[in-house]
Amino acid sequence: MLLPRALLDALLFLSALRMVVAPLLSVLLPIILVLPPLLLSMLLLLVLVLPLLLLSVLLLLVLILPLLLLSMLLLLVLILLLLLLSMLLLLVLVLPLLLLGMLLLLVLVLPLLLGMLLLLVLVLPLLLLGMLLLLVLVLPLLLLGMLLLLSMLLFGFGLLVLALLLLRMILLLVLLLVLCVSRSSDS
């Protein structure tokens, strides 16, 4: 059977085309067969897994982050309350005890200081005045008495009058001295 030339040419063209199309189909066929399931699996991954991942992140942000912030806030509030309580305890307990101790020290030490000052102001001048009076009054009187006894024994009554005049001058001097000291202590 003889085929017409046009048919032969068409078959030759198809066989030549088959030589080009066959390798192209062998490359494209796996891509066409594998690529849609691969794209479908990627799309399925995006559609199913990505929302789950986003939901887990959102759940983390919604549930765990507020709990974490709340625990941190609670810890901060507790620490601040403890600090304020310790400062208040310090102010309420320790400060009054310190002030009471200082007041007690003033109450106990101040009378001692006043007693020492009173001793210095009142007793010491009186002691000094007593010693001065002893020196000014008693010692001259003793000396004068011994002088009078000696003069009476040796010279008679002439020197007795002289000794009495001397005693009067000494007593007047002592009286003036006592009046000056009492006047200066009043002012």
NORMOHU-V815958 format. One record per run of one state. SS is the DSSP state (H for helix, E for strand, - for the rest). FROM is the first residue (numbers start at 1). TO is the last residue. Records with the same first field share a line. If there is no record, write none. Layout:
BEGIN
SS = FROM-TO  FROM-TO
END
This chain:
BEGIN
- = 1-4  155-157  187-187
H = 5-154  158-186
END
